[in-house]
Amino acid sequence: MSTTANTVPARLPRRAARDFPAGAWDCHSHVFGPFDRFPPGPSTYPIPDAPPATYLDMLDRTGTTRGMLVQPAPYGNDTSALEHALAQSHGRAVGVATATADCPADELARLHAAGVRALRFNDRIAPSTGARFPGAIGTEAFRALAPAMRELGIHAQIWAGLDDCVRLVDEFADTGVPIVLDHMAQPDVAAGPHSAAFRALLDRVRGGAAWVKLTLCRVGDPARGYADARPFHDALVEAAPTRLLWGSDWPFVRMGESAPDVADLADIFCDWVDDVALRQRILVHNPQRLTDTGPAA
């Protein structure tokens, strides 16, 4: 196992997931390392030992064919570890990179050629510091990068709170760049699915202004089997099934002992979305359409 300061083993699924169709995607995972080649920068959390081979093992154990690898904040805008992982995936993964506002268009074109299909913008606040996560690039960079992103077919992925998600979808509607909202757009579970903010989100997604990732583990209570998050999940599936993606968020940074098993998350998705054709839409067709990729060879 690779070693570096303040690292933890990546948790692999205990068993294979069930009922995933051929060609299914996990649209939210991360890689870290190998640390001797790609040491991460400052972090507010222990770094998982999750190099490309371990990531591919996770996909295999969950019966998942394809994936989106999202640049984690400790690597900042250094995409070398991500690019290495994309090359090691042999076409199974596409990348979600980061870039600063002054990133040249030809550098974005190079990233696109390496398999990057999105840029991530992170407006969440680290609970331990009250500031943005170290290495995170906020949505202020989106406006400057949007013209080149649109030209290349690179979409935007945004991690923000629910109110900010709705505001940002409206703010960037004129860019012509597809917008994907991470972690179910971080709804306030206590406010319920009938809150004005969540209804506003449903309106935007239903109208085609945004996509949403059904990454469940940062929304509900794992001790309750995420039952408190199900009304939000169901409302999104009912409102706009053609605008949804599924993701695990493996290897579950900042979650410690509460980190779920990817196979359990897959089982929950299959239980909650019990229509086979709808599962196929969310797991296979939607990510292919968003990233403009065909089935894996």
N, C-alpha and C positions, 0 to 999 in steps of 0.2 A: 504494500500500500504506500502511496505517496505520503510524505510527511512534511509538515510545516507548522509554524506556531499557530495555536488556537484553531485546530482542525478537529472535525468529528467524522466518523464513518458515515457514508451515505446509506440510507436505509433502502434495501431492495424489497420488492413484494414477496410475501411469504408463499404465494401461489399464483397461478395464472388467473387473469380476469376471465369473465364469462361473457358470451354473447356479443363480443365486438365483431363487426363485419370485416371482411377482408378489405384492406386499404384504410382502416381507421387511423385517425391522427390523434396524438396528444399535443395540443396546441399551446402548452405552457410548461416548459421544463428548463433547467439550467445545467450547465457544465462548469466545473471548476478543475483546473489543472490540465495535465500533470504539473505539479507544483515546481518541479525542478526546471521546467521550461517556461511555465506561465504563472509566476507567483502573483497572487492578488494584492491589491492595495489595502488601505485602511478599511476596516469593517466594524459595524456595530454588533455583529453576530459571529459565532464560530463558523468557520468555512467548512462546508462538507467536502469530503474527498470523493469527488464525482467526476472523474475524467471520462472521455468519450466511450471507452470500452464498457464502463459501468453503466453509462446512460443507455447504450445499445442493449445491454443485458436487461435493463429495466423495461425497455420497449418489448423485447422478446417475451419476457415473463408475463406481460399484460396483454399479449396478442395484438399489439399495436404496430402498424406497419410504418407510419410516417410520424414526423414530429416537428414542432417549432421550438428552437432553442433560443431562449431569451437572455440577452446580455445581463449578467448580474452586476449590481452597483459596485462591488469591490474592484471590478476591472475598469471602471470609469469608461472612457471612450477608446481604450486599448482593446481592439477586437481580435487580437492574435489568437487567444485561446478559443474564441468562438469560431474563427475561420479554420483553425486546426480541427475542431470537432466536426464542422461541416464537411471537410475533406475526408475525415475518418468515417463519416456516415455513408459515404458512397451513394449519395442521392436520397437517403432516407429522411434527412432533415433539411429544413430551411432555417435561416437565421433572422433574429430580431436584434439588430445592433443598436448602438447609440452613436450620436455624432453631435458635435458642438455647432453652434449657429454659423460659424465661419468655415465649416467643412466644404471644400471645393466640390463642384459637381462631378469632376472626374474621379474623385475619391469615392463618392457614392456609386458611380458607375462601376468602379473596381469591386466594391463590396457586393453590388448586385451580381456581378459575374462570379463571385465566390459563393453565391447562394443566399445572400441576404435579401429578404423580401419585405422587411419592415424596419422602422426605427422606433425605439421606445422612449417615451417621455414620462418622467416620474415626478409627480407633485405631492407624493405622500410624505408625511413627517415621521421621522424615527421616534418611536415612543420613549426611548431611553435618553434622547438628547433634546427633543423639541425642535430639531432642525431637519432639513432635508437629508436623506441618507447620503453618506460620503460616496462620491463618484456618480451620483444620480444627475441626470440632465433634465431640466424642467421644460415645460411646454413653451417657454419663451423662445426656445430655439426652433420650434415647429414652423413658425411663420416664415423665418428666413430660409429654411430648408424645403418648404413646401413646393416651390416651382420645380426644383430638380427631382424631388420625390415623385411628383405627378408625372413628369416626363419619363422616368424610369419604371414606373409601376410599383413604387415602394409605398406601402401604406404606413399609417401611424398607429402605434399602440400606446395607450395612455393609462397610467395608474394614478387614480385620484379618488377623493371621496365623492359620494353621489351628487351632491350639489355642484361641486366643481365639474364633474363629468358632464352634467346637463349644460352648464355654462360653456364649457370648452367645445362641446359638439356644435353649439350655436355659433361660437366665436370663429371656429375654423370651417364652417360650412361652405364658405366661398373658396376654399383652397382646391377643391376637386380631388382631395386625397381621402381615400377611405379611412375611417377612424374605428379602431377596435378598443373597447373598454375592458380592462383587466378585472378579474375577480368579481364578476357580476356587477361591476360599477360600484362596489362597496356600499350596498344599501345599509341603512340603520335598521337592524332587525327589530329593535325595540319599537321603532316608529310604525312598523307593519307595512304590508304591501299596498295599502290604500293611501299612504302618505302622498302629499302633493309632489314631493320630489321624485318618488318612485313612479308615480303616474306620468310625470313629465318625461322620465327616462323611457317608459314604455311607448309614449307618443313618438319620441325621436327614433327609437329602434323600429317600431312598426312602420314609420314613414321612410325608412331606408337611410336615415342620416348617420347611423352608427351600427356597429356590430358589438356583441357582448360575448366574453368568454365565460363559460359555465365552470369556473374554477371555484369549487365549493369551499375548500378547506379554510379560507380566511374570512368566511362570512358567518357560518353557523357554529353551533356548539357540538364538538365531536362526541362529547359524553352522551348527547341525546340523539346521536346518529344524524346530526344536522337537520333534525325535524323542524327547527325554528327557521331554517333557511328555505324549506321546501315551498312555501307559498310564493316566494320571490322567483324561485326556479320555475315553478309551474306557470306563473304569470308570463315570464319571458318566453317559455316554450309555446304557450298559447298565442302570444301576441305576434311573434316574428320568428318562426322556426328556421327560416332561410337566412337569418342574420345571427346565428348562434354558432359558437365553437365550443369544444370540450377540451379541458386541460387539467392536468393533475397538480401542477406546481411542484413536482419533485425537483430537488431533494428536500423541500420543506424547510427553508432557512427560517431561523428565529422561532421555530415551533417546539424544539426540544422534545420532551416526552409525549407531548400532545400530537406529534406528527402522525398523520394517518398512514395506512398502507394503500398504495396506489390501486391494488386489486379491490380493496373495499370501496374506494371512491368510484371505480368502474362499476361495481355491483350496484351501488346506489343510483348511479346514472341509469343503468339498465332497468332497475326497478321503477324509477320515477318516469322514465320515458319508455313505456312498454310497447309502443308501436314500432315494429321492425323497420318500416319504411322511414319513419321519422328519425330513428337512430341512424340509419344510413345517411340521411340528409345532413344531420349535425356532425357526425363523425367522419364522413368521407367526402360528400359532395361540396359542402360549404367551404372547408379549408382548401380544397382543390380549386374552387372558383375564386376565392379570395387571393390565393397566391399564384393563380394561373398555371398550375402544375397538373400533369396527368397522373395516373396511377404509377406507383413505384414499379420498376422492372422486377 
